[in-house]
Amino acid sequence: MKLMTPGPTQVRQNVMDARSRAFVNPDLDLTFYEYYRKTCERLEQALGATDHKAYILGGEGILGLEAACASLTEPGDRVLIIDNGIFGKGFADFVTLYGGEAVLFTTDYLKEVDPEELRAFLEKDSDFKYATMVHCDTPSGVLNDVETLSNICNSYGIMVVADSVSAMFGERLNLGEAHIDILCGGSQKALSAPPGLTMVWVSERAFRAMEERKSPIRSFYANLLQIKDYYENKWFPYTMPVSDIMGLGTALDNFLADPDVYDRHERVAEATRKAVTEMGLSLHLNSGMSNTVTVIDVPEGKSDREIIGAMRETYGIQIAGCFDILEGKVIRIGHMGENCNMEDVNQTLKALEEVLHQ
Ligand SMILES: *Cc1c(COP(=O)(O)O)cnc(C)c1O
């Protein structure tokens, strides 16, 4: 089955091979601490981080979002939820779960958040400990300018948690220019390793806020302070999934060896959107489309399940539908990471065209 979903994406053979190599005991063997630290430092460099430390956590992308909210939220804290999509809104659940007061700033779900609207909102109310935002909200594929939005929040003294799970490594993001306190990523999107790992980039300011809490962090597994000083202490809070991390390290090698990666995402996404429109289909968004995923409205009188099923059965290509408020309404083609090549995308588009004709 050719995976053309917006995560998990295709995985290159050298990543699979890395995951099947012999491994050391990650708690006891000091060479693993060196390997882990070096991989995290490369993650920092890959996104231009200047005052962030990166960590790889054993758990799928959602763990990073929950760990950020668990570690920062104290009972009664007001948190601004920047909401123009399903993942955007979903942050409110984590904030509430850890006792925070989630205040929604909801904007048009069919376009990117307008920085001036955010500024106008904050002019009236800026009493927030932190704000949450999503880089690419994958269900609709909307791409928010998190660098600009985070700098606006920072100018009001508000910390920022940003979910870039389905954008990073496919869409440019410079952590040195942004004021993001905790950035969340996952292994199975544009980095193209299998699912199972979260990456987080944590600023010094975020760690200070955790250390200055009045009440303890109400989690162990999702407590970022537990892993903060793993290298100095030669101690991890749980046994690290060493094979998964070796695979991620190789996926990162692949990314770093590819100088064309961001431009290719632009070209492939542009070509996909053009082809889809020429087929007579309509793109779901009005503007702000991410170069990592294309989201298409299900045509009148057709069903997402039938389209996706025929793509699978006749062509061996897996594309995605959606969930929550977009269930049954859109189909999605993921062209990020290893999926981002014209050969696979052309095959997918050709199959889609034939399926729709039938
Ligand atoms: C994939 C993804 C996550 C991780 O969660 P899943 O369990 O894979 O859905 C988080 N945020 C975004 C925006 C994602 O696309």
The ligand as an SDF file (V2000), in Angstrom:
LIG
                    3D

 15 15  0  0  0  0  0  0  0  0999 V2000
   -0.7090   14.1860   13.3680 C   0  0  0  0  0  0  0  0  0  0  0  0
   -0.8930   15.3760   14.2030 C   0  0  0  0  0  0  0  0  0  0  0  0
   -0.7590   15.3290   15.5870 C   0  0  0  0  0  0  0  0  0  0  0  0
   -0.4710   14.0490   16.2820 C   0  0  0  0  0  0  0  0  0  0  0  0
   -1.6130   13.3750   16.5640 O   0  0  0  0  0  0  0  0  0  0  0  0
   -2.2910   12.1410   15.8170 P   0  0  0  0  0  0  0  0  0  0  0  0
   -2.5810   11.1820   16.8940 O   0  0  0  0  0  0  0  0  0  0  0  0
   -1.3300   11.5990   14.8100 O   0  0  0  0  0  0  0  0  0  0  0  0
   -3.5230   12.7030   15.1990 O   0  0  0  0  0  0  0  0  0  0  0  0
   -0.9020   16.5010   16.2940 C   0  0  0  0  0  0  0  0  0  0  0  0
   -1.1610   17.6720   15.6810 N   0  0  0  0  0  0  0  0  0  0  0  0
   -1.3000   17.7610   14.3450 C   0  0  0  0  0  0  0  0  0  0  0  0
   -1.5870   19.0870   13.7270 C   0  0  0  0  0  0  0  0  0  0  0  0
   -1.1620   16.6120   13.5720 C   0  0  0  0  0  0  0  0  0  0  0  0
   -1.2990   16.6840   12.2410 O   0  0  0  0  0  0  0  0  0  0  0  0
  1  2  1  0
  2  3  1  0
  2 14  2  0
  3  4  1  0
  3 10  2  0
  4  5  1  0
  5  6  1  0
  6  7  2  0
  6  8  1  0
  6  9  1  0
 10 11  1  0
 11 12  2  0
 12 13  1  0
 12 14  1  0
 14 15  1  0
M  END
$$$$
